[in-house]
Amino acid sequence: MAPGAPVRPAARPRRVPPTLTIAADRSYAARLTATDREAADPAWFPERWTLDGPEPYAVPLPLGQPETADSDVMPLSDGRVLIRRRVADRHAFSLLYPTGPGTGELSLGSLACADLTLLPPPPDGMSAFALVPGDRSTGVWLVAGGAFGPEHVADVPGRCSGGAWLDREGRLLALDRQLPGGGPVKAVAVDLGRGGEVTPLLQIAPGSDDRLLLADADSGLLLIRSDAPGHERLGWGVLGSCLPVRFPECLRPAGTAVTPIAVQPGQMLTPENCAVALRLDGAAGSWVGLWRPSGRRLHQYAAPDGWLTGAAFWSREGTLHLPYAQPGAPCALAAIEAPAESDGEVEVDVEESHHSGTSGTQPSGASGTPGVCRPVPLGQAPLTGSAAVG
């Protein structure tokens, strides 16, 4: 392939729908479910879960014909469900909602493109965005919440993936980007309020792949995957902090893949105290890990039978809710209380400490809840070196 030629991986058909998608305010969730999962070619239909009542309950949203397994669904905060369908060479968008015994549908228009990826639910709960890759740039489109159907919002040079919201206004969007000429993948911040202005977010080492996996807008806590330490590691940093990214040893248990799935909200000034839920995958299947940046332990728990793997959300008080579906309980939540760190210690890895001698677990020093701030690239301090004494 000639240098600089765009890499356009072919879209792969998806046979199994994604797990439950949870609204930004945790009021609703949505998924595709099957009338008969044991069938060779099951018929899929959308299902909405209500999560903010005394007990969770599900509302089926079937239409006249079944959906295909490669459709996407996303709940809005008003109870409607966005669905993306592939129709020939287009991606069509509609809003579904219960209407007595049936299901109502409001068409939102379509986009003609080969590939399209819905971004995570934005903070306002009433809109939806998608990434559309091009030859040398990636388009950001507003596909729900606009006035006249899908609206082009920004073009970001390079091929972008991932997606995490950095603020409560839904203006700063973090994306993992590879430039058109190739090279490492770096997370960048895209300011949708300034026409898609791009600023660096993660620059841990010049040639490292630095991806943002999860971000919490309240505390600024960022969960990161990078190969800067020599191989891929899971780490954490704080948006706007001058401290480097940390790579805790406890987050790489042997023979286990670790993926962050939810961060405890509401911890405005103490990102290091946020409880983080992790999906753990190994030979025995999938289970749940709980961890705090200020701690040095990864607490592991069995997942409930029928866990919609990877789906989870926290209460502000520190209770993790795991949605599951099983015979006799087709819509249910299991609860795990975040453990307190009993030893009172924080992790300080000498080879990964900041050059000034700080442990990397102190508050970032930010005060209040910022509006739209300029992200500070994380990782300007060296990854190696001795901790100062005194």
N, C-alpha and C positions, 0 to 999 in steps of 0.2 A: 504493500500500500504506500502511496506517495506521502512524503511528510506533509502534515497539515490537512490531510484528507479527513473529512468528518467521519466519525464512527457512528453508524446508525444501526444498533442491534435490532434484529427482527423482533416484533412483538410476539410473545408466546401466548398461546391460548391458555386460559385458566380453567381448570376442571372443577376446582372446589372454591366456592365463594369465600371472601375474606371473613374474618370473625366479626363480632359485634363492633359497630362504630358508635362511640359515645359522644353526645353533644358537649360543647365547651363548658356549659354550666351544669353538666351532669343531670339534666332534667329528663332527657330521653335518650334512647339508644335505638339502633336499627340494624337489621341483618337480613340476608336472604336465608330462608329456610325451605326445606323440601317436604312435599306431601308424603314421600316415601323414600327415606335415605338409603334403603337397602336396594332400591331399584337400580338397574343398570344405567338408566337415563332418567334420573329423577326430575320432577317438575318443581321449579323453584318459584317462590313468591316472597314479597317483602313482608317483614314483620316489625312492628314498632313496640319497644318496651318503654313503659313509664317508670321512672326510677325515683322520683322525688315525692312519692306518696307514702302512706303507712306501709304498704306492701307493693313490691313490683308486680306489674301485670303486662301481658302482651296483647296487642291488637293486630290481627292479620290484615294485610292490605292487598288481597289478590285482585287481579283484573280479569278480563275475559280470556286471556291466554297466559300461559306461564312465562316467567322470565328466564333468561339464559344465565348460566353460572358465571359468565364474565361481566355481568352488570355490577354496578356499584350503588350502594345506598348510603345516605347520610342524613341523620335527623337534624331538624331545625328546632330552635327553642320554643316555637309556637305549636309544636306537635306534628307539623307536616314533615314528610320524608322526601328528600331529593333522590331521584334515581337517574343514573346514567346508563344508557343502553347503546350497544353497537348496532347500527342500522345501515347495512351496506358499507359505504366508505365514510360514514358520518357517525358522530357521537351525539345522541339526542338526550335532552334533559327535560325532566318533568317533576312536578311536585305531586305527591300522593297524600291523601288525607281520608280519614273515615267519614262516611256519610250514611249514618244509620246502619242498615244491613250491608251496604256496599262500600265501594272505594271510589273517591273522586280523583280526577287527574287534571292538572293544569300544565299545559305544554309551555316550556321556556325557550324553545328553539334548539338549534344544533350547531355543531362545528364539523367542517370537513377536514379531517386529518387522519393520518395513519395511527398515531400514538397519542394517548392523552392519559394523564394521571391526576386524579382528584387530590388536592392538598388536605391536610387535617382540618377539622372544623375550626373556623376562625372564631375569635373571642366574642364577636357580636351575636353569634348564634343564629343569624338570619341571612347569612350570605354563604357562598361557596366559591372556591377558586380552583383552577386546574392549571397544570403545566402541559404545554404543547411543544415538543422538541422540533427544531428546524435544522437546517444544514449547519449553521454556525451560531445559532442562538436559540434560546428557549423562551417561548411566549408565556406570560402569565395572563390568564383570562378569568374574569368574573363571570361565572356561569349561573349563579343564582343571587338575587338581590339587586340586580340592575334594573334599569327602566325599560330597556328594549331588547331583551334577550342577552345572549353572551356578549360581553364587552372586553375588548383588548385593553389590558392595563399597563403592561410593560414588556419589554424585550430584554433579556439578560444574555450578554455574550457568553457562548459556551454551552455545554450540555449540562443541564441541572437535574438534580434528583432530590429525594428527601423532602424536607419541608417542616419548619417549626415556627410558631409565632413567638416573637420576642417581647411583645407589649400587649396591654389590655385593649388598646384601640384598634388592633388589627392593621397597623400601618407597617411595622417592621417584620419582614419575613426572612427567615434564614433558609438558605438553600445550599446544598453541596454541589460545587461546580467544577467541571473540568474544562479548561479553555480549548478553543477549536484546534490548536496545534498539538494537543495532548498534554502530557505532564501530570503532576499530582492533582488529586481532588482536594479542594479547599472549601470550607464553609464560608459563605459570604452573607452579608446582610443586605437585603433589598428594601429600599424605602419606597413603598407604593404611593406615599403622599408626595413624593418628589419625582414622579415619572419613572420610577424604577432605578433610582440612583443606587449604585453598588459600592459597598465598602467592605474591606477585609474583616473577617470575624475570627477565624482560627488560622494562625500561622505558627505552628509549634516548631517545625523544622523546615528548611527550604524545600526538601524533596519528599516530605512525608504526606501521606493521605490523611487528612484531618476532617472527619465527618461529625456533624452535630446530630445526635440521635433524639434528644429530648430537651426541652427548655421549659422553665417555669417563669411566667411573667411576673409573679409577685416577688419572688426572692432573687431572680436573676440566675438561679442555679442552672448550669448547662451540663448535660451528660454527653460525652464525646467518645468516639472511637478513633484511634490513631495508631499508626505504625512507627511513630517517631522514636519510641523506646527501643526499636530494633525488630519488633514484631507487633501485631495488632494487640492493643490493650484498651480496656475501658477506663476512662478517666473522667474527671469533673473539674469545672472551673466556674467562675462567677462573672456574669456580664458586667463590663465596666471596671473589673478589678485589675490591679497591677500584678497580682500573684500569678504564678504559672499554673498550667494544668497539672493536676495530681493524678497518679495512676496507682490506686490502692492495690496491694498484693491480694487482699481478700476477695477482690472482684475477678480473680481468674482461677476458680476451682478446677482441679484436674479433670479432664474429660467432659467438661460442661461448657456449653455455649451460654453466654450471659447477655441479655438484652433488656435495657430499661424500658418500662411500660407506663409508669405513672409516678408523679411527684406530688407530695403533700402540698396543697395550696395554703396561702395565708401567712407564710413565714416571711414577713416583709423585710426584716433587717437581719435575719439569721439563716442564710442559705445553708450553712453547714449543719443546721439542725433539721432540715427537711428530711422526712422519711421518703425513701425511694423504693418502689416495688420493681422487681426484676423478674423476667421470665427466664427460667433455667431449663435448658434442654440437654438431655444426656441419653445414654443407652436405656435408662429406665423410663423414659418419656419426658413429660414436662411437669415442672413444679414451680413454686414461688419462692423468691428470695426477698428479704427486707434488709435495708441498709441505710445508714446515715453517713454523710461525709465526715461528721465529727467523730464517728466511731471507727473501730477497727475490726468489726465482726460482720459477717454475712449470715443472717438468720435464715434458715431454710424451713419451708412448710410444704406439706402435701397439698395439692390443689383438690378442690371438691370434684367428685365424679361428674362428668359432663361439663367441666369448665370450658367456656368459650375462649380457648387458649389465647392468651395475650391481652384479653380485655380486663380492665381493672380501673378503679378510680378511688381517690382518697376523699375523706371528709377533712375539714379544716382541723378537727380535733385529733386526727391521727388514726382513723379507722379505715382500713383498706377493704373495699368491696369487690368481690369476684363474681361476676355473672356466670351462672351455669344453668343448664337445661338437662333434665333426666326424667325418666318415667315417674309420673306422680308429681313432678315439679318442673313443668315446662318453662317457667320463668322465675328465677330465684337468684338471691344474692347470698354469698357466704361472706362472713366478716372476720378479719384478722386485726387485732390491735397492734399498733407499732410498738415493739419492745423498747424499753429505756436501756441505754447503755449502762450496764451495772458496774463496769470497772472505772468509769470516769476518765478513761484515757483517750487520747486522740492519736491517730496514726502519724508518725514522723519517720519517713524513709530517708535516710541520710543522702542516698544517691539521687533522690528526687526532690530535695528541699530547695526552697528559694535561696538565692545567694545571700540574702540578708539575714538568714537564720530563722525566718518565720516558718511555721509548720504548714501553711497553706490551708488551715482550717479556721482561721479567724474571719469575722464578718468583713465584708468588702469595704465597709465604711460609708456606703451610700446611705443617704437619709431620705425618708419618705418614699412615695411611689412616683418615679419619674414619669414624665409624659413621653415624648419621643426623644430619646437620647442617642448619641452617636456611639455605636458599639466600639469598644477598645479591643484590638486584636489580642487574643490570649496567647500566652506562651513566649513572651519576649525575653523572659529569664531563661538561663540554661537549664537543660534537663538533668545535668550531672554537676557534681561539685560537692564540697564539704559544707556542712552547716556551721555557721559562725557560733562562737561560744560567748555567752554573756550578753 
